[in-house]
Amino acid sequence: MGHLLLVESWVGAMSTLLPRGIREGGHRFSFVTRDLQHYLRAKPTAGPHPLLGADNLLTVETNDVPRLLDHLKRLHPVLGFDGVLTSCDYYLAAAARAAERLGLPGAPPEAVERACSKDLTRRALRDAGVPGPAFALAETASGLEEAAEALGYPLVVKPVDLCAGMFVRRVDGPAQLREAHAALQGFPVNARGQRRNPLVLLEELLTGPEVSVETVTFQGQTTVVGVTDKSVAGAPWFVETGHMFPAALDSGTAETVSETAVAAIEALGLDNAVGHTEIKLTPQGPRVVEVNPRPAGNQITELVRRVTGIDLAAVYAQIALGEKPDLHRFDTGAASAAVSFLLPPREGTISEIGGTDALAADPAVVDWAVKDTGHRAGSATSNNHYLGHVMVTSRRDGAARAHAESLVADLDVRYAVEVDA
């Protein structure tokens, strides 16, 4: 039995899937955070809180990496950690540094840092000849406008250090570019209290379907577990509205995107990592959007498990312990699995979300959730604002997506009447 240290986590699906994967692998975990209330305020699912399964709940300033590493170094002889990991993008580099400091297995910290910083990723992939969009980097509004004129509109504006699609948007001219830059300047600290990098990434707008390649890299060998497709909505934003695994691709396209993802992983120097590489299928061929050195979020990891039997959260724990990952597939009875997300039609307070009786009665539905009455809905500008999701499986190839989408389309979002004071 291994003892894993989790350095922070998400409060969504992975906050439940990762502890489950650790437990079902016969292991245990301790949890370190700077703010335990962050997790208690956002309980992810019904039933016991996932953190109740922790051997120890530890508090230290996780945003101060030198202090964190010193603290863990002192705890290590007492608690005896066997591996370090996190499911939160903002702490992936810190977890890699902690594993290195404690002499435990893990991904190379420098490679993780390259993957977690979109500017460093772009430069590394360009230098290695891995196909991606034309891009430029700048901090100031004038620098961005100059770079945009050189690249040519339309463009995509991205912060280099945020996730879940936050502040990622299309711009078609200087006015929209200035608006996007001003919005980023108004968000100098991320949701975890970390000071943001002011650098802004400009990319050419890639057209075509988007997929992600789910991989496992162990001791220098990368295995492609499969390819997931993605639907996006909310222009000028890029909000993920659903996924299906496996993607409905011909074998040649699937092979090409898989090879592109492996090349990107090698270019970044990633090893001993579960990867989630997003790729656009453009008319000119696959182009890498980003490489994430952790299991896919947004329920994709669960879609993979429902079809292949491979639990990538459990695999992530195995790799953190230095164990050879179990990538054995078995017949789950599902040929495809899909999740569709309910986006808020507008801002406002939810009075009710109708239509859920049909979800409970549908045998193809394996998981669903909607926000409670009183939830304050925001605008559909990122993946952080979902009002719910529906997950289905199907015995037929490529059939799950349409079913999931139809069920979400039948949900009825009702808003409370708000009276002006």
ZAFIRO-582784 format. One record per residue (C-alpha): x, y, z. Coordinates in steps of 0.001 Angstrom, whole numbers. Layout:
! ZAFIRO-582784
X	Y	Z
...
//
This chain:
! ZAFIRO-582784
0	0	0
1406	3366	-1018
943	6669	793
293	9531	-1645
390	13216	-890
-2155	15346	-2744
-1084	18960	-3092
-4407	20768	-3491
-7081	19557	-5929
-10045	20684	-7977
-13492	20869	-6401
-15239	19255	-9402
-15372	15693	-10708
-11663	14923	-10317
-11825	15727	-6599
-13931	12573	-6314
-12408	10448	-9093
-8814	10771	-7888
-9476	9732	-4252
-11574	6862	-5606
-8761	5775	-7912
-6264	5918	-5060
-8503	3922	-2743
-9444	1266	-5305
-5754	802	-6074
-5237	-194	-2451
-3460	3035	-1536
-4073	5883	892
-3497	9618	787
-2871	12736	2816
-3975	16157	1629
-2176	19476	1940
-3846	22816	1274
-3557	26493	2047
-7331	26831	2524
-9409	23867	3658
-12555	25993	3562
-12162	26273	-230
-13102	22580	-458
-15725	22582	2263
-17549	25478	579
-17788	23575	-2709
-18729	20009	-1860
-18654	18242	-5269
-21113	15366	-4879
-23731	13828	-2643
-22493	11575	120
-19368	11865	2266
-16880	14567	1342
-13879	13081	-572
-11445	14595	1909
-12898	12487	4712
-10914	9629	3177
-7586	11373	3828
-5230	10007	6469
-4104	13539	7270
-5335	17036	6400
-2362	19368	6407
-2282	23147	6140
596	25202	4770
960	28050	2283
1060	26002	-910
1535	29130	-3036
4956	29650	-1433
6755	26728	-3065
10069	26969	-1126
8130	27073	2144
5944	24169	1009
8957	22052	74
10694	22751	3392
7518	21845	5285
7083	18579	3383
10736	17721	3879
10197	17940	7632
6986	15895	7499
8349	13178	5224
10325	11209	7873
7219	11169	10090
4424	10500	7601
6393	8572	4987
5118	9699	1580
5590	7395	-1406
4437	9784	-4117
3144	13293	-4758
433	14427	-7160
-2341	16959	-7734
-5344	17299	-10002
-5191	21115	-10042
-3354	22792	-12920
-2130	25592	-10657
-171	23144	-8485
1166	20651	-11030
4611	22250	-11050
4689	22482	-7251
3793	18791	-6934
6561	17853	-9368
9024	19963	-7388
7868	18312	-4154
8385	14810	-5551
11875	15790	-6700
12730	17335	-3317
11563	14231	-1448
13365	11864	-3812
10105	10302	-5011
8961	9265	-8516
7473	11927	-10743
7568	13894	-13944
10550	16179	-14621
9616	19519	-12983
11010	21605	-15847
8882	19678	-18353
5769	20154	-16230
6468	23875	-16015
6816	24055	-19794
3501	22275	-20266
1685	24435	-17703
2821	27731	-19247
1228	28280	-22632
4051	30574	-23769
6723	28000	-22927
4666	25270	-24600
4321	27269	-27808
8052	27960	-27987
9032	24350	-27248
6660	22922	-29852
7738	25449	-32472
11405	24675	-31868
10700	20943	-32204
8695	21379	-35394
5413	20163	-33864
2538	21780	-35791
619	24526	-34027
-852	27948	-34749
1187	31000	-35623
1548	32988	-32397
3001	36044	-30693
3471	37156	-27091
3164	40602	-25517
2298	42250	-22209
1072	45709	-23159
-1931	46763	-25203
319	48483	-27737
2546	45416	-28003
-475	43197	-28568
-1883	45493	-31245
1432	45540	-33063
1694	41745	-32883
-1909	41343	-34016
-1342	43472	-37093
1634	41300	-38009
-306	38040	-37511
-3560	39245	-39035
-7092	38981	-37650
-9101	36986	-36605
-7048	35859	-33622
-7451	34053	-30313
-6386	35804	-27105
-5198	33579	-24250
-3745	34140	-20799
-628	31988	-20490
-1434	30695	-17008
-5175	30114	-16627
-7318	27055	-17330
-10922	25992	-18032
-11013	28385	-20975
-10994	31452	-18743
-10556	34686	-20730
-9865	32757	-23950
-11732	34505	-26746
-11760	35337	-30425
-10976	38894	-31461
-11670	40328	-34902
-10061	43724	-34562
-8181	46215	-32350
-11231	47242	-30296
-11979	43666	-29250
-8279	43089	-28577
-8140	46083	-26239
-11286	44848	-24492
-9775	41383	-24000
-6527	42843	-22674
-8363	45107	-20232
-10346	42129	-18900
-7124	40227	-18244
-5576	43239	-16512
-8608	43260	-14240
-7861	39685	-13141
-4313	39925	-11704
-4704	37042	-9205
-6153	33615	-10024
-8802	31736	-8040
-6101	30186	-5832
-4569	33495	-4784
-1563	33257	-7106
-226	36368	-8845
-740	35966	-12580
1793	36287	-15376
917	39472	-17334
2097	37908	-20589
-669	37414	-23177
-651	34869	-25991
-2031	35692	-29438
-2700	32801	-31800
-4042	32459	-35283
-7627	31226	-35265
-7620	27520	-36098
-10685	26133	-37840
-11992	22587	-37736
-13165	20025	-35163
-11280	19684	-31901
-10229	16449	-30211
-8054	15454	-27310
-5595	12582	-27102
-5428	10765	-23761
-1979	9319	-23101
133	7638	-20454
3895	8114	-20473
5981	5855	-18242
9755	5515	-18264
10052	7187	-21654
7311	5208	-23428
4027	6900	-24356
848	4857	-24804
-2176	6389	-26500
-5298	5308	-24618
-7644	6922	-27122
-8990	10065	-28749
-11919	12111	-27410
-13974	14541	-29449
-15197	17901	-28237
-18023	20314	-28989
-17520	24028	-28397
-19989	26928	-28292
-20427	30456	-26972
-18601	32631	-29541
-16525	34694	-29074
-15714	32392	-26157
-14676	28745	-26438
-16883	26882	-23960
-16812	23083	-24046
-20388	21818	-24323
-19650	18100	-24447
-17325	15188	-25207
-17560	11690	-26615
-15099	8826	-26260
-13886	7450	-28523
-14060	10164	-31138
-15824	9242	-34360
-12680	9382	-36522
-11416	7214	-39323
-8370	5135	-38419
-5980	7284	-40452
-7013	10521	-38761
-6912	8911	-35326
-3378	7679	-35998
-2222	11078	-37231
-3552	12996	-34236
-2107	10376	-31886
1321	10749	-33493
1053	14532	-33177
227	14277	-29465
3156	11939	-28820
5480	14324	-30663
4253	17199	-28481
4837	15207	-25295
8365	14362	-26426
9060	17981	-27389
8125	19132	-23889
10237	16430	-22259
7319	14968	-20314
7760	11562	-18716
5984	9603	-16000
2779	11502	-16649
-805	11089	-17741
-1429	13484	-20616
-4391	15267	-22169
-3369	16933	-25446
-5906	19085	-27285
-5632	19196	-31076
-7524	20999	-33853
-8208	19080	-37055
-7609	21908	-39508
-7743	21693	-43317
-3924	21835	-43195
-3723	18914	-40753
-3587	18496	-36946
-2447	21516	-34923
-1698	21300	-31192
-3801	23591	-29000
-2279	22672	-25625
-705	19829	-23646
-1886	19106	-20103
365	16909	-17919
-2498	15414	-15910
-5641	13341	-16527
-8350	15026	-18553
-10987	16909	-16618
-14549	17740	-17575
-15619	14100	-17094
-13423	12798	-19957
-11500	10492	-17615
-14790	8895	-16618
-15845	8470	-20265
-12597	6599	-20918
-13206	4311	-17943
-16775	3560	-18990
-15641	2386	-22448
-12218	821	-21885
-12181	-81	-18205
-8975	1972	-17835
-9208	4309	-14851
-6783	7128	-15691
-7144	8596	-12214
-5915	5287	-10753
-3174	5152	-13401
-2098	8665	-12373
-1683	7419	-8792
261	4361	-9935
2722	6491	-11888
3167	8855	-8931
4180	5802	-6885
6608	4647	-9574
4480	1607	-10414
4003	321	-13939
532	1553	-14954
-2267	-910	-15558
-3531	-180	-19086
-5371	-3459	-19562
-8649	-2974	-21437
-11737	-5076	-20906
-15230	-5235	-22343
-17417	-2841	-20380
-20434	-3333	-22628
-20158	270	-23867
-18868	1152	-27333
-19154	4902	-26731
-19728	7255	-23825
-20565	10938	-23910
-21184	13851	-21591
-23151	16964	-22470
-23110	20115	-20346
-25950	22493	-19551
-24883	26081	-20163
-26691	29017	-18559
-28935	30834	-21058
-28208	34031	-19159
-27149	35370	-15778
-29582	35145	-12901
-30746	33120	-9916
-32026	29627	-10681
-35491	28811	-9399
-35674	25335	-10924
-34210	23112	-13617
-37004	20986	-15031
-36876	17774	-17022
-34692	15757	-14674
-37323	13020	-14252
-36451	11826	-17760
-32804	11515	-16768
-33530	9340	-13780
-35747	7080	-15916
-33326	6616	-18834
-31225	3416	-18482
-28522	4838	-20760
-27873	7690	-18316
-25050	6701	-15984
-24550	10059	-14276
-26249	13438	-14130
-26389	16509	-11945
-27919	19982	-12041
-27482	23045	-9874
-29782	23542	-6920
-32474	26158	-6530
-30887	29462	-5566
-27713	28969	-7552
-26508	32202	-9113
-25767	31545	-12778
-23064	33510	-14528
-22509	34105	-18209
-21455	31164	-20365
-17919	32419	-20945
-15870	29481	-19619
-16122	25881	-18435
-16588	27134	-14873
-20217	28149	-15388
-22043	24911	-16178
-25491	24392	-14670
-25256	20627	-14933
-24293	17623	-17034
-25672	14363	-18402
-23486	11311	-19122
-24692	8379	-21202
-23243	5184	-22630
-24203	3272	-25743
-23498	-162	-27164
-23158	1438	-30609
-20064	3230	-31888
-20481	6993	-31962
-24072	6954	-30728
-23667	8362	-27223
-23137	12009	-28166
-26512	12610	-29853
-28360	10971	-26978
-26598	13065	-24334
-27135	16267	-26285
-30853	15574	-26747
-31320	14981	-23023
-29608	18241	-22110
-31631	20106	-24745
-34804	18948	-23003
-33789	20429	-19640
-35695	23599	-18750
-33770	26309	-16902
-36105	28587	-14980
-35028	31775	-13289
-36353	33477	-10175
-38071	36793	-10666
-35692	39467	-9481
-37163	42709	-8219
-35066	45845	-8408
-34398	47345	-5007
//
